[in-house]
Amino acid sequence: MINPRHFLRMSRWARNPPSKKRVKLVITIVLICALIFLIERYIGWPGALATNSFKLRG
């Protein structure tokens, strides 16, 4: 079920669509996030950028 607020937002966007510059910005950000996800998923995350995790000894 879709939230009624989404209908209001969609109608506002239909009346006043975002500029081409804003669309390019959002698409660029999404592509950068997807690239980071794919690198982390298939290549792995470098140990230097990992946080020190607490491991239980037992």
PQR file with spaces between the fields and no chain letter, atoms N, CA, C, O and H, PARSE charges and radii, in Angstrom:
ATOM       1  N    MET     1       0.852   -1.180    0.000 -0.4000 1.5000
ATOM       2  CA   MET     1       0.000    0.000    0.000 -0.0000 2.0000
ATOM       3  C    MET     1       0.896    1.241    0.000  0.5500 1.7000
ATOM       4  O    MET     1       1.859    1.329    0.762 -0.5500 1.4000
ATOM       5  N    ILE     2       0.569    2.166   -0.841 -0.4000 1.5000
ATOM       6  CA   ILE     2       1.386    3.379   -0.961 -0.0000 2.0000
ATOM       7  C    ILE     2       0.878    4.448    0.014  0.5500 1.7000
ATOM       8  O    ILE     2      -0.325    4.610    0.222 -0.5500 1.4000
ATOM       9  H    ILE     2      -0.213    2.095   -1.460  0.4000 1.0000
ATOM      10  N    ASN     3       1.812    5.150    0.587 -0.4000 1.5000
ATOM      11  CA   ASN     3       1.509    6.199    1.545 -0.0000 2.0000
ATOM      12  C    ASN     3       0.912    7.402    0.792  0.5500 1.7000
ATOM      13  O    ASN     3       1.420    7.757   -0.272 -0.5500 1.4000
ATOM      14  H    ASN     3       2.789    5.018    0.418  0.4000 1.0000
ATOM      15  N    PRO     4      -0.154    8.039    1.315 -0.5600 1.5000
ATOM      16  CA   PRO     4      -0.738    9.207    0.636  0.2800 2.0000
ATOM      17  C    PRO     4       0.242   10.361    0.424  0.5500 1.7000
ATOM      18  O    PRO     4       0.080   11.152   -0.505 -0.5500 1.4000
ATOM      19  N    ARG     5       1.254   10.456    1.282 -0.4000 1.5000
ATOM      20  CA   ARG     5       2.257   11.516    1.102 -0.0000 2.0000
ATOM      21  C    ARG     5       3.014   11.346   -0.215  0.5500 1.7000
ATOM      22  O    ARG     5       3.434   12.325   -0.831 -0.5500 1.4000
ATOM      23  H    ARG     5       1.385    9.813    2.037  0.4000 1.0000
ATOM      24  N    HIS     6       3.184   10.088   -0.638 -0.4000 1.5000
ATOM      25  CA   HIS     6       3.875    9.845   -1.897 -0.0000 2.0000
ATOM      26  C    HIS     6       3.067   10.406   -3.074  0.5500 1.7000
ATOM      27  O    HIS     6       3.643   10.925   -4.030 -0.5500 1.4000
ATOM      28  H    HIS     6       2.843    9.292   -0.138  0.4000 1.0000
ATOM      29  N    PHE     7       1.746   10.303   -3.004 -0.4000 1.5000
ATOM      30  CA   PHE     7       0.909   10.879   -4.059 -0.0000 2.0000
ATOM      31  C    PHE     7       1.066   12.391   -4.116  0.5500 1.7000
ATOM      32  O    PHE     7       1.116   12.973   -5.200 -0.5500 1.4000
ATOM      33  H    PHE     7       1.278    9.882   -2.227  0.4000 1.0000
ATOM      34  N    LEU     8       1.142   13.031   -2.950 -0.4000 1.5000
ATOM      35  CA   LEU     8       1.340   14.485   -2.929 -0.0000 2.0000
ATOM      36  C    LEU     8       2.699   14.860   -3.510  0.5500 1.7000
ATOM      37  O    LEU     8       2.817   15.832   -4.257 -0.5500 1.4000
ATOM      38  H    LEU     8       1.101   12.559   -2.070  0.4000 1.0000
ATOM      39  N    ARG     9       3.718   14.087   -3.164 -0.4000 1.5000
ATOM      40  CA   ARG     9       5.055   14.367   -3.688 -0.0000 2.0000
ATOM      41  C    ARG     9       5.103   14.151   -5.201  0.5500 1.7000
ATOM      42  O    ARG     9       5.706   14.944   -5.924 -0.5500 1.4000
ATOM      43  H    ARG     9       3.622   13.298   -2.557  0.4000 1.0000
ATOM      44  N    MET    10       4.465   13.074   -5.681 -0.4000 1.5000
ATOM      45  CA   MET    10       4.450   12.810   -7.124 -0.0000 2.0000
ATOM      46  C    MET    10       3.708   13.913   -7.879  0.5500 1.7000
ATOM      47  O    MET    10       4.132   14.308   -8.965 -0.5500 1.4000
ATOM      48  H    MET    10       3.975   12.429   -5.094  0.4000 1.0000
ATOM      49  N    SER    11       2.614   14.409   -7.321 -0.4000 1.5000
ATOM      50  CA   SER    11       1.881   15.474   -8.007 -0.0000 2.0000
ATOM      51  C    SER    11       2.689   16.764   -8.045  0.5500 1.7000
ATOM      52  O    SER    11       2.644   17.506   -9.027 -0.5500 1.4000
ATOM      53  H    SER    11       2.269   14.088   -6.439  0.4000 1.0000
ATOM      54  N    ARG    12       3.434   17.030   -6.963 -0.4000 1.5000
ATOM      55  CA   ARG    12       4.281   18.231   -6.937 -0.0000 2.0000
ATOM      56  C    ARG    12       5.405   18.117   -7.963  0.5500 1.7000
ATOM      57  O    ARG    12       5.730   19.089   -8.645 -0.5500 1.4000
ATOM      58  H    ARG    12       3.471   16.427   -6.166  0.4000 1.0000
ATOM      59  N    TRP    13       5.997   16.927   -8.072 -0.4000 1.5000
ATOM      60  CA   TRP    13       7.056   16.713   -9.059 -0.0000 2.0000
ATOM      61  C    TRP    13       6.516   16.795  -10.472  0.5500 1.7000
ATOM      62  O    TRP    13       7.219   17.253  -11.372 -0.5500 1.4000
ATOM      63  H    TRP    13       5.733   16.138   -7.518  0.4000 1.0000
ATOM      64  N    ALA    14       5.252   16.351  -10.694 -0.4000 1.5000
ATOM      65  CA   ALA    14       4.660   16.430  -12.029 -0.0000 2.0000
ATOM      66  C    ALA    14       4.439   17.885  -12.433  0.5500 1.7000
ATOM      67  O    ALA    14       4.592   18.233  -13.603 -0.5500 1.4000
ATOM      68  H    ALA    14       4.681   15.978   -9.963  0.4000 1.0000
ATOM      69  N    ARG    15       4.082   18.733  -11.475 -0.4000 1.5000
ATOM      70  CA   ARG    15       3.866   20.154  -11.772 -0.0000 2.0000
ATOM      71  C    ARG    15       5.174   20.917  -11.899  0.5500 1.7000
ATOM      72  O    ARG    15       5.298   21.807  -12.742 -0.5500 1.4000
ATOM      73  H    ARG    15       3.958   18.450  -10.524  0.4000 1.0000
ATOM      74  N    ASN    16       6.140   20.578  -11.075 -0.4000 1.5000
ATOM      75  CA   ASN    16       7.437   21.265  -11.059 -0.0000 2.0000
ATOM      76  C    ASN    16       8.557   20.221  -11.089  0.5500 1.7000
ATOM      77  O    ASN    16       9.134   19.903  -10.049 -0.5500 1.4000
ATOM      78  H    ASN    16       6.040   19.855  -10.391  0.4000 1.0000
ATOM      79  N    PRO    17       8.865   19.692  -12.266 -0.5600 1.5000
ATOM      80  CA   PRO    17       9.904   18.647  -12.323  0.2800 2.0000
ATOM      81  C    PRO    17      11.277   19.209  -11.955  0.5500 1.7000
ATOM      82  O    PRO    17      11.537   20.397  -12.141 -0.5500 1.4000
ATOM      83  N    PRO    18      12.154   18.345  -11.430 -0.5600 1.5000
ATOM      84  CA   PRO    18      13.495   18.817  -11.078  0.2800 2.0000
ATOM      85  C    PRO    18      14.285   19.177  -12.328  0.5500 1.7000
ATOM      86  O    PRO    18      13.996   18.699  -13.425 -0.5500 1.4000
ATOM      87  N    SER    19      15.279   20.021  -12.143 -0.4000 1.5000
ATOM      88  CA   SER    19      16.104   20.446  -13.273 -0.0000 2.0000
ATOM      89  C    SER    19      16.992   19.296  -13.748  0.5500 1.7000
ATOM      90  O    SER    19      17.200   18.313  -13.037 -0.5500 1.4000
ATOM      91  H    SER    19      15.514   20.410  -11.251  0.4000 1.0000
ATOM      92  N    LYS    20      17.508   19.446  -14.970 -0.4000 1.5000
ATOM      93  CA   LYS    20      18.395   18.420  -15.524 -0.0000 2.0000
ATOM      94  C    LYS    20      19.664   18.299  -14.679  0.5500 1.7000
ATOM      95  O    LYS    20      20.214   17.210  -14.517 -0.5500 1.4000
ATOM      96  H    LYS    20      17.339   20.244  -15.548  0.4000 1.0000
ATOM      97  N    LYS    21      20.111   19.412  -14.154 -0.4000 1.5000
ATOM      98  CA   LYS    21      21.312   19.408  -13.317 -0.0000 2.0000
ATOM      99  C    LYS    21      21.085   18.579  -12.054  0.5500 1.7000
ATOM     100  O    LYS    21      21.966   17.822  -11.646 -0.5500 1.4000
ATOM     101  H    LYS    21      19.665   20.297  -14.285  0.4000 1.0000
ATOM     102  N    ARG    22      19.918   18.713  -11.434 -0.4000 1.5000
ATOM     103  CA   ARG    22      19.605   17.948  -10.232 -0.0000 2.0000
ATOM     104  C    ARG    22      19.477   16.467  -10.545  0.5500 1.7000
ATOM     105  O    ARG    22      19.929   15.627   -9.767 -0.5500 1.4000
ATOM     106  H    ARG    22      19.202   19.328  -11.766  0.4000 1.0000
ATOM     107  N    VAL    23      18.863   16.140  -11.678 -0.4000 1.5000
ATOM     108  CA   VAL    23      18.718   14.737  -12.079 -0.0000 2.0000
ATOM     109  C    VAL    23      20.085   14.112  -12.302  0.5500 1.7000
ATOM     110  O    VAL    23      20.330   12.986  -11.867 -0.5500 1.4000
ATOM     111  H    VAL    23      18.496   16.823  -12.309  0.4000 1.0000
ATOM     112  N    LYS    24      20.984   14.833  -12.978 -0.4000 1.5000
ATOM     113  CA   LYS    24      22.346   14.329  -13.195 -0.0000 2.0000
ATOM     114  C    LYS    24      23.067   14.123  -11.871  0.5500 1.7000
ATOM     115  O    LYS    24      23.784   13.136  -11.708 -0.5500 1.4000
ATOM     116  H    LYS    24      20.785   15.747  -13.330  0.4000 1.0000
ATOM     117  N    LEU    25      22.888   15.038  -10.923 -0.4000 1.5000
ATOM     118  CA   LEU    25      23.514   14.916   -9.616 -0.0000 2.0000
ATOM     119  C    LEU    25      23.039   13.655   -8.893  0.5500 1.7000
ATOM     120  O    LEU    25      23.852   12.904   -8.353 -0.5500 1.4000
ATOM     121  H    LEU    25      22.306   15.839  -11.055  0.4000 1.0000
ATOM     122  N    VAL    26      21.736   13.425   -8.881 -0.4000 1.5000
ATOM     123  CA   VAL    26      21.184   12.260   -8.194 -0.0000 2.0000
ATOM     124  C    VAL    26      21.652   10.979   -8.865  0.5500 1.7000
ATOM     125  O    VAL    26      22.025   10.027   -8.179 -0.5500 1.4000
ATOM     126  H    VAL    26      21.075   14.035   -9.319  0.4000 1.0000
ATOM     127  N    ILE    27      21.640   10.937  -10.183 -0.4000 1.5000
ATOM     128  CA   ILE    27      22.091    9.739  -10.897 -0.0000 2.0000
ATOM     129  C    ILE    27      23.569    9.481  -10.618  0.5500 1.7000
ATOM     130  O    ILE    27      23.969    8.329  -10.446 -0.5500 1.4000
ATOM     131  H    ILE    27      21.337   11.710  -10.740  0.4000 1.0000
ATOM     132  N    THR    28      24.381   10.526  -10.571 -0.4000 1.5000
ATOM     133  CA   THR    28      25.806   10.379  -10.274 -0.0000 2.0000
ATOM     134  C    THR    28      26.015    9.805   -8.872  0.5500 1.7000
ATOM     135  O    THR    28      26.848    8.919   -8.681 -0.5500 1.4000
ATOM     136  H    THR    28      24.056   11.462  -10.711  0.4000 1.0000
ATOM     137  N    ILE    29      25.276   10.297   -7.912 -0.4000 1.5000
ATOM     138  CA   ILE    29      25.402    9.805   -6.536 -0.0000 2.0000
ATOM     139  C    ILE    29      24.990    8.342   -6.444  0.5500 1.7000
ATOM     140  O    ILE    29      25.650    7.552   -5.770 -0.5500 1.4000
ATOM     141  H    ILE    29      24.599   11.017   -8.066  0.4000 1.0000
ATOM     142  N    VAL    30      23.908    7.980   -7.115 -0.4000 1.5000
ATOM     143  CA   VAL    30      23.455    6.587   -7.108 -0.0000 2.0000
ATOM     144  C    VAL    30      24.495    5.683   -7.759  0.5500 1.7000
ATOM     145  O    VAL    30      24.753    4.588   -7.260 -0.5500 1.4000
ATOM     146  H    VAL    30      23.372    8.623   -7.663  0.4000 1.0000
ATOM     147  N    LEU    31      25.096    6.120   -8.860 -0.4000 1.5000
ATOM     148  CA   LEU    31      26.116    5.307   -9.527 -0.0000 2.0000
ATOM     149  C    LEU    31      27.371    5.148   -8.666  0.5500 1.7000
ATOM     150  O    LEU    31      27.970    4.073   -8.645 -0.5500 1.4000
ATOM     151  H    LEU    31      24.886    7.009   -9.266  0.4000 1.0000
ATOM     152  N    ILE    32      27.769    6.193   -7.964 -0.4000 1.5000
ATOM     153  CA   ILE    32      28.927    6.098   -7.078 -0.0000 2.0000
ATOM     154  C    ILE    32      28.644    5.107   -5.947  0.5500 1.7000
ATOM     155  O    ILE    32      29.502    4.296   -5.603 -0.5500 1.4000
ATOM     156  H    ILE    32      27.283    7.067   -7.981  0.4000 1.0000
ATOM     157  N    CYS    33      27.452    5.173   -5.376 -0.4000 1.5000
ATOM     158  CA   CYS    33      27.091    4.232   -4.315 -0.0000 2.0000
ATOM     159  C    CYS    33      27.065    2.803   -4.837  0.5500 1.7000
ATOM     160  O    CYS    33      27.524    1.889   -4.151 -0.5500 1.4000
ATOM     161  H    CYS    33      26.755    5.833   -5.656  0.4000 1.0000
ATOM     162  N    ALA    34      26.534    2.594   -6.042 -0.4000 1.5000
ATOM     163  CA   ALA    34      26.505    1.256   -6.630 -0.0000 2.0000
ATOM     164  C    ALA    34      27.919    0.752   -6.895  0.5500 1.7000
ATOM     165  O    ALA    34      28.203   -0.428   -6.686 -0.5500 1.4000
ATOM     166  H    ALA    34      26.161    3.336   -6.598  0.4000 1.0000
ATOM     167  N    LEU    35      28.801    1.623   -7.348 -0.4000 1.5000
ATOM     168  CA   LEU    35      30.187    1.240   -7.598 -0.0000 2.0000
ATOM     169  C    LEU    35      30.889    0.830   -6.307  0.5500 1.7000
ATOM     170  O    LEU    35      31.598   -0.176   -6.283 -0.5500 1.4000
ATOM     171  H    LEU    35      28.570    2.581   -7.518  0.4000 1.0000
ATOM     172  N    ILE    36      30.702    1.587   -5.245 -0.4000 1.5000
ATOM     173  CA   ILE    36      31.290    1.244   -3.953 -0.0000 2.0000
ATOM     174  C    ILE    36      30.744   -0.097   -3.463  0.5500 1.7000
ATOM     175  O    ILE    36      31.501   -0.922   -2.950 -0.5500 1.4000
ATOM     176  H    ILE    36      30.126    2.405   -5.264  0.4000 1.0000
ATOM     177  N    PHE    37      29.458   -0.317   -3.616 -0.4000 1.5000
ATOM     178  CA   PHE    37      28.853   -1.587   -3.204 -0.0000 2.0000
ATOM     179  C    PHE    37      29.449   -2.754   -3.986  0.5500 1.7000
ATOM     180  O    PHE    37      29.782   -3.786   -3.403 -0.5500 1.4000
ATOM     181  H    PHE    37      28.844    0.353   -4.033  0.4000 1.0000
ATOM     182  N    LEU    38      29.586   -2.596   -5.302 -0.4000 1.5000
ATOM     183  CA   LEU    38      30.125   -3.681   -6.124 -0.0000 2.0000
ATOM     184  C    LEU    38      31.586   -3.974   -5.800  0.5500 1.7000
ATOM     185  O    LEU    38      31.999   -5.134   -5.773 -0.5500 1.4000
ATOM     186  H    LEU    38      29.316   -1.758   -5.776  0.4000 1.0000
ATOM     187  N    ILE    39      32.357   -2.937   -5.558 -0.4000 1.5000
ATOM     188  CA   ILE    39      33.757   -3.137   -5.181 -0.0000 2.0000
ATOM     189  C    ILE    39      33.835   -3.894   -3.858  0.5500 1.7000
ATOM     190  O    ILE    39      34.611   -4.840   -3.719 -0.5500 1.4000
ATOM     191  H    ILE    39      32.021   -1.996   -5.579  0.4000 1.0000
ATOM     192  N    GLU    40      33.032   -3.473   -2.897 -0.4000 1.5000
ATOM     193  CA   GLU    40      33.045   -4.141   -1.595 -0.0000 2.0000
ATOM     194  C    GLU    40      32.556   -5.584   -1.709  0.5500 1.7000
ATOM     195  O    GLU    40      33.078   -6.471   -1.034 -0.5500 1.4000
ATOM     196  H    GLU    40      32.401   -2.705   -3.010  0.4000 1.0000
ATOM     197  N    ARG    41      31.577   -5.817   -2.543 -0.4000 1.5000
ATOM     198  CA   ARG    41      30.982   -7.142   -2.666 -0.0000 2.0000
ATOM     199  C    ARG    41      31.901   -8.135   -3.370  0.5500 1.7000
ATOM     200  O    ARG    41      32.039   -9.271   -2.916 -0.5500 1.4000
ATOM     201  H    ARG    41      31.153   -5.097   -3.091  0.4000 1.0000
ATOM     202  N    TYR    42      32.529   -7.727   -4.470 -0.4000 1.5000
ATOM     203  CA   TYR    42      33.277   -8.672   -5.289 -0.0000 2.0000
ATOM     204  C    TYR    42      34.790   -8.634   -5.087  0.5500 1.7000
ATOM     205  O    TYR    42      35.456   -9.647   -5.297 -0.5500 1.4000
ATOM     206  H    TYR    42      32.417   -6.805   -4.839  0.4000 1.0000
ATOM     207  N    ILE    43      35.335   -7.520   -4.694 -0.4000 1.5000
ATOM     208  CA   ILE    43      36.778   -7.416   -4.499 -0.0000 2.0000
ATOM     209  C    ILE    43      37.114   -7.518   -3.016  0.5500 1.7000
ATOM     210  O    ILE    43      38.118   -8.125   -2.646 -0.5500 1.4000
ATOM     211  H    ILE    43      34.793   -6.697   -4.524  0.4000 1.0000
ATOM     212  N    GLY    44      36.294   -6.938   -2.187 -0.4000 1.5000
ATOM     213  CA   GLY    44      36.535   -6.954   -0.744 -0.0000 2.0000
ATOM     214  C    GLY    44      36.882   -5.568   -0.241  0.5500 1.7000
ATOM     215  O    GLY    44      37.248   -4.681   -1.012 -0.5500 1.4000
ATOM     216  H    GLY    44      35.478   -6.445   -2.488  0.4000 1.0000
ATOM     217  N    TRP    45      36.764   -5.402    1.035 -0.4000 1.5000
ATOM     218  CA   TRP    45      37.046   -4.117    1.653 -0.0000 2.0000
ATOM     219  C    TRP    45      38.467   -4.140    2.197  0.5500 1.7000
ATOM     220  O    TRP    45      38.839   -5.106    2.863 -0.5500 1.4000
ATOM     221  H    TRP    45      36.467   -6.123    1.662  0.4000 1.0000
ATOM     222  N    PRO    46      39.280   -3.111    1.941 -0.5600 1.5000
ATOM     223  CA   PRO    46      40.658   -3.111    2.429  0.2800 2.0000
ATOM     224  C    PRO    46      40.709   -3.135    3.956  0.5500 1.7000
ATOM     225  O    PRO    46      39.899   -2.495    4.627 -0.5500 1.4000
ATOM     226  N    GLY    47      41.664   -3.878    4.486 -0.4000 1.5000
ATOM     227  CA   GLY    47      41.797   -3.983    5.936 -0.0000 2.0000
ATOM     228  C    GLY    47      42.097   -2.653    6.599  0.5500 1.7000
ATOM     229  O    GLY    47      41.712   -2.436    7.748 -0.5500 1.4000
ATOM     230  H    GLY    47      42.321   -4.398    3.941  0.4000 1.0000
ATOM     231  N    ALA    48      42.779   -1.757    5.895 -0.4000 1.5000
ATOM     232  CA   ALA    48      43.115   -0.451    6.464 -0.0000 2.0000
ATOM     233  C    ALA    48      41.875    0.411    6.689  0.5500 1.7000
ATOM     234  O    ALA    48      41.887    1.308    7.532 -0.5500 1.4000
ATOM     235  H    ALA    48      43.092   -1.934    4.962  0.4000 1.0000
ATOM     236  N    LEU    49      40.814    0.145    5.943 -0.4000 1.5000
ATOM     237  CA   LEU    49      39.592    0.933    6.091 -0.0000 2.0000
ATOM     238  C    LEU    49      38.562    0.267    6.993  0.5500 1.7000
ATOM     239  O    LEU    49      37.505    0.840    7.256 -0.5500 1.4000
ATOM     240  H    LEU    49      40.804   -0.584    5.259  0.4000 1.0000
ATOM     241  N    ALA    50      38.858   -0.923    7.463 -0.4000 1.5000
ATOM     242  CA   ALA    50      37.923   -1.645    8.328 -0.0000 2.0000
ATOM     243  C    ALA    50      38.027   -1.124    9.755  0.5500 1.7000
ATOM     244  O    ALA    50      39.082   -0.658   10.187 -0.5500 1.4000
ATOM     245  H    ALA    50      39.717   -1.389    7.249  0.4000 1.0000
ATOM     246  N    THR    51      36.918   -1.211   10.477 -0.4000 1.5000
ATOM     247  CA   THR    51      36.935   -0.811   11.876 -0.0000 2.0000
ATOM     248  C    THR    51      37.457   -1.972   12.710  0.5500 1.7000
ATOM     249  O    THR    51      37.365   -3.130   12.302 -0.5500 1.4000
ATOM     250  H    THR    51      36.062   -1.589   10.126  0.4000 1.0000
ATOM     251  N    ASN    52      37.997   -1.665   13.862 -0.4000 1.5000
ATOM     252  CA   ASN    52      38.465   -2.710   14.768 -0.0000 2.0000
ATOM     253  C    ASN    52      37.250   -3.306   15.451  0.5500 1.7000
ATOM     254  O    ASN    52      36.580   -2.643   16.243 -0.5500 1.4000
ATOM     255  H    ASN    52      38.072   -0.725   14.194  0.4000 1.0000
ATOM     256  N    SER    53      36.974   -4.549   15.143 -0.4000 1.5000
ATOM     257  CA   SER    53      35.794   -5.181   15.736 -0.0000 2.0000
ATOM     258  C    SER    53      36.195   -5.948   17.000  0.5500 1.7000
ATOM     259  O    SER    53      37.309   -6.459   17.114 -0.5500 1.4000
ATOM     260  H    SER    53      37.518   -5.087   14.500  0.4000 1.0000
ATOM     261  N    PHE    54      35.279   -6.009   17.918 -0.4000 1.5000
ATOM     262  CA   PHE    54      35.485   -6.699   19.176 -0.0000 2.0000
ATOM     263  C    PHE    54      35.155   -8.180   18.970  0.5500 1.7000
ATOM     264  O    PHE    54      34.039   -8.523   18.579 -0.5500 1.4000
ATOM     265  H    PHE    54      34.374   -5.593   17.826  0.4000 1.0000
ATOM     266  N    LYS    55      36.115   -9.041   19.230 -0.4000 1.5000
ATOM     267  CA   LYS    55      35.889  -10.473   19.059 -0.0000 2.0000
ATOM     268  C    LYS    55      35.919  -11.159   20.411  0.5500 1.7000
ATOM     269  O    LYS    55      36.825  -10.939   21.215 -0.5500 1.4000
ATOM     270  H    LYS    55      37.021   -8.762   19.548  0.4000 1.0000
ATOM     271  N    LEU    56      34.933  -11.980   20.647 -0.4000 1.5000
ATOM     272  CA   LEU    56      34.875  -12.740   21.895 -0.0000 2.0000
ATOM     273  C    LEU    56      35.826  -13.920   21.842  0.5500 1.7000
ATOM     274  O    LEU    56      35.936  -14.607   20.826 -0.5500 1.4000
ATOM     275  H    LEU    56      34.197  -12.159   19.994  0.4000 1.0000
ATOM     276  N    ARG    57      36.493  -14.138   22.926 -0.4000 1.5000
ATOM     277  CA   ARG    57      37.370  -15.305   23.022 -0.0000 2.0000
ATOM     278  C    ARG    57      36.646  -16.364   23.831  0.5500 1.7000
ATOM     279  O    ARG    57      36.097  -16.083   24.897 -0.5500 1.4000
ATOM     280  H    ARG    57      36.404  -13.581   23.751  0.4000 1.0000
ATOM     281  N    GLY    58      36.651  -17.553   23.327 -0.4000 1.5000
ATOM     282  CA   GLY    58      35.941  -18.553   24.095 -0.0000 2.0000
ATOM     283  C    GLY    58      36.206  -19.918   23.719  0.5500 1.7000
ATOM     284  O    GLY    58      35.651  -20.841   24.313 -0.5500 1.4000
ATOM     285  H    GLY    58      37.097  -17.781   22.462  0.4000 1.0000
